[in-house]
Amino acid sequence: MGYLLLFLLVLFADQLTKAIAFAVMGSESSLHTWIPNFLGIRTTVNTGVSFGWFGDEPWAMPVFIAITAVALVVFFIFFLKAAKRKHFLRVALVLIMVGAAGNLIDRCVMAGVRDLIWMNFGFVDFSNNLADIAIFIGAIMFILALFFVDDDAVFRPNKKKEEQELEEAATDLTERAAKAEKSEEDVGPLSDG
């Protein structure tokens, strides 16, 4: 239930911020910076993928819609198959799915993705939206889960091996205690003779 709530809240925030920005500023606004040379707001409709790639191609929109729909299904199946104890991974998948869903809605309804958050990293500047940010954060979390966070992560000590070593140590202690008890029985009670 928590995952569904997260999905719905982020989707609502994404669609609401897009609707407000485009209602107030129009579909192609000039840049209004919040942090000079780093962060601002500029509304634009992206008919392509990242950085507007393939936006002018007539085949692009149906292909992007199809790929996004298939990706949503694949990530949802992966989410369902992920172990329930893998909360970090499951949150990552929800963020990726909600970002894809937010942009899919735009592509289907607006024939392009509404971007409004302008960022400049010196070597590149671009406009994006909350859906894109959710995908980015989800992708980072997904990589962290696979490499560091999950029990079976690539760079995490194998918990099963640790548990097996602890179990072997406990068995060894139990056997030693049993041997010590048996040796006391073999000696028998001491008598004055």
URMOQUI-V718081 format. One record per residue. N is the residue number from 1. SS is DSSP state (~ for helix, > for strand, _ for the rest). PHI is phi in radians with two decimals (* if undefined). OMEGA is omega in degrees with one decimal (999 if undefined). Layout:
N SS PHI OMEGA
N SS PHI OMEGA
This chain:
1 _ * 179.0
2 ~ -1.10 179.8
3 ~ -1.18 178.1
4 ~ -1.13 178.3
5 ~ -1.10 177.2
6 ~ -1.03 179.8
7 ~ -1.01 -176.3
8 ~ -1.18 179.9
9 ~ -1.13 -179.5
10 ~ -1.18 178.5
11 ~ -1.09 178.6
12 ~ -1.09 -179.8
13 ~ -1.08 179.3
14 ~ -1.08 -177.3
15 ~ -1.18 179.7
16 ~ -1.17 -179.6
17 ~ -1.12 177.4
18 ~ -1.11 -177.7
19 ~ -1.09 -179.1
20 ~ -1.13 -177.8
21 ~ -1.06 -178.0
22 ~ -1.31 176.1
23 ~ -1.22 -177.1
24 ~ -1.43 -170.4
25 ~ -1.82 -176.3
26 _ 1.53 -173.4
27 _ -1.48 177.8
28 _ -2.43 -176.3
29 _ -1.79 172.9
30 _ -1.40 -176.6
31 _ -1.35 172.4
32 > -2.08 -175.4
33 > -1.46 173.8
34 > -1.76 174.3
35 > -2.08 -174.1
36 _ -0.88 178.2
37 _ 1.03 178.0
38 _ -2.43 -171.7
39 > -2.44 178.5
40 > -2.90 178.9
41 > -2.24 176.5
42 > -2.67 -178.5
43 > -1.50 177.5
44 > -2.78 176.8
45 > -1.88 -178.9
46 > -1.70 -180.0
47 _ -1.58 178.9
48 _ -1.90 173.7
49 _ -1.78 -178.8
50 ~ -0.86 178.7
51 ~ 1.05 176.6
52 ~ 1.37 -178.8
53 _ -0.99 177.0
54 _ 1.11 -177.5
55 _ -1.11 -177.8
56 _ -1.56 -177.1
57 _ -1.38 -178.4
58 _ -1.16 -178.9
59 _ -1.45 -168.4
60 ~ -1.09 -173.5
61 ~ -1.05 178.1
62 ~ -1.07 179.1
63 ~ -1.18 179.9
64 ~ -1.11 178.5
65 ~ -1.10 -179.0
66 ~ -1.13 -179.5
67 ~ -1.09 179.9
68 ~ -1.12 179.7
69 ~ -1.11 178.5
70 ~ -1.13 179.2
71 ~ -1.06 177.3
72 ~ -1.05 179.5
73 ~ -1.11 -179.1
74 ~ -1.09 179.8
75 ~ -1.15 177.8
76 ~ -1.17 177.0
77 ~ -1.10 178.1
78 ~ -1.07 177.6
79 ~ -1.06 -179.3
80 ~ -1.14 -177.9
81 ~ -1.47 179.6
82 _ -1.17 180.0
83 _ -0.99 -176.9
84 _ -1.08 179.7
85 _ -1.33 -178.6
86 _ -1.57 -175.4
87 ~ -1.12 -178.4
88 ~ -1.07 178.6
89 ~ -1.12 -178.2
90 ~ -1.18 175.3
91 ~ -1.12 177.6
92 ~ -1.01 180.0
93 ~ -1.14 177.9
94 ~ -1.10 -179.9
95 ~ -1.11 177.6
96 ~ -1.11 -178.7
97 ~ -1.15 -177.7
98 ~ -1.19 176.5
99 ~ -1.11 178.1
100 ~ -1.11 -179.7
101 ~ -1.16 179.3
102 ~ -1.07 179.3
103 ~ -1.30 176.5
104 ~ -1.14 177.0
105 ~ -1.01 179.2
106 ~ -1.06 -178.2
107 ~ -1.09 -178.6
108 ~ -1.26 -173.4
109 ~ -1.61 -172.7
110 ~ -1.82 -176.7
111 _ 1.07 177.9
112 _ 2.98 -177.8
113 > -1.62 178.7
114 > -1.39 177.5
115 > -1.92 -177.3
116 > -2.54 -177.3
117 > -1.68 -179.5
118 > -1.62 177.7
119 > -2.31 178.1
120 > -2.30 178.7
121 _ -1.92 178.5
122 _ 1.49 -179.1
123 _ -1.49 179.0
124 _ -2.69 171.7
125 > -2.26 -174.5
126 > -2.80 173.5
127 > -1.93 177.5
128 > -2.53 -177.6
129 _ -2.60 -179.3
130 ~ -1.11 178.1
131 ~ -1.10 178.4
132 ~ -1.10 179.2
133 ~ -1.14 177.0
134 ~ -1.09 177.9
135 ~ -1.09 -178.8
136 ~ -1.09 179.6
137 ~ -1.10 178.3
138 ~ -1.07 179.3
139 ~ -1.14 177.4
140 ~ -1.09 179.0
141 ~ -1.10 179.1
142 ~ -1.07 178.8
143 ~ -1.12 178.3
144 ~ -1.06 179.4
145 ~ -1.08 -177.1
146 ~ -1.21 -175.1
147 ~ -1.74 -172.2
148 ~ -2.32 -166.2
149 ~ -1.55 -174.6
150 _ -1.12 179.3
151 _ -0.98 -177.5
152 _ -1.79 -180.0
153 _ -1.13 -175.0
154 _ -1.05 -175.5
155 _ -1.83 177.7
156 _ -1.99 177.4
157 _ -0.96 -176.8
158 _ -1.23 -178.8
159 ~ -1.11 -179.6
160 ~ -1.10 178.4
161 ~ -1.13 178.4
162 ~ -1.08 179.5
163 ~ -1.12 179.4
164 ~ -1.14 178.7
165 ~ -1.12 177.0
166 ~ -1.12 179.1
167 ~ -1.13 178.2
168 ~ -1.13 178.4
169 ~ -1.14 178.4
170 ~ -1.14 177.8
171 ~ -1.09 179.1
172 ~ -1.07 178.4
173 ~ -1.12 179.2
174 ~ -1.12 179.3
175 ~ -1.13 178.5
176 ~ -1.11 179.0
177 ~ -1.11 179.2
178 ~ -1.15 178.9
179 ~ -1.12 179.9
180 ~ -1.12 179.2
181 ~ -1.17 -179.9
182 ~ -1.15 -179.4
183 ~ -1.15 176.2
184 ~ -1.17 178.3
185 ~ -1.18 -179.1
186 ~ -1.16 -179.0
187 ~ -1.20 -179.9
188 _ 1.33 -179.1
189 _ -1.26 179.1
190 _ -1.34 -179.8
191 _ -2.10 -178.8
192 _ -1.34 174.2
193 _ 1.23 999
